[in-house]
Structure formats: C-alpha cells, structure tokens
Amino acid sequence: SEEDAEATEMLIGNAQNLMQSVKETIKVAEIASDKIRLMDNGIRLRWTRRIG
C-alpha cells in the first residue's frame, strides 16, 4: 500500500542518515586517536568507563 511505501522510504532515509553519522563519528574518532598518538611522549593513556 501507499502507507507501506512511505514507511519504507522513511526507514531507508533514517538508515542512510544513521550510516552517515556513524561514518562521521568513526572519522572523528580516528583523527582524535592520531592526535593522541602524536602527543604521546611516553605517557600512556588508559581509558576507563565512568560509572553513573
């Protein structure tokens, strides 16, 4: 039905937007990781999860 087609279109659009956001987030994380690596003069960073 037309309603199903519209819902499918909306889902596809949302999935595409989500994928774009994921790609951008990965890119930013890679850049940040490279910057941390460049600034690391023997200092080791340890990431810990915040509770709460």
N, C-alpha and C positions, 0 to 999 in steps of 0.2 A: 504494500500500500504506500501511498504518498508519505504518510506519517513515518513508516518504517524507513523509507529512503532518507527522509530528513534526519531521523535519529542516527542512521548510519553515517551520513555526511558529517553530523556534529561529532560523532565518536572519532571519525577519521581525522577531523580537524584538531580535536583535542589531543589525539595520539601524536600527530605531527608537531604540535606545539610543545608537548611534553618531551619528545625526542630532541627538539631544538634546544630546549632548556637544559636537558641532560648533557648534550654536546658542549654547550657553552660552559656549564659547570665543570666538566672534565677539563676543558681547555684552561680555565682559570686556575683550577687545582694544579695542573701540570706546570703552569707559569710560576705559581707560588712555590711549588716544590723545587723548581730550578733555582729560584731566588734564594730559598733557604739553603740549598746546597752550595750556592756561590758564597753566601755569607758565613757559612760554617767554617770557622778557623779552628778546627779541632774540638769544637763544642758540640756535643751530641744532644739533640733534642729528643725527648720522649713524649709522645702524645698519650694523654690519659683521658679516659671518658669522665665527664663530670656527672656526678650522681645528684639527682634532684631537679 
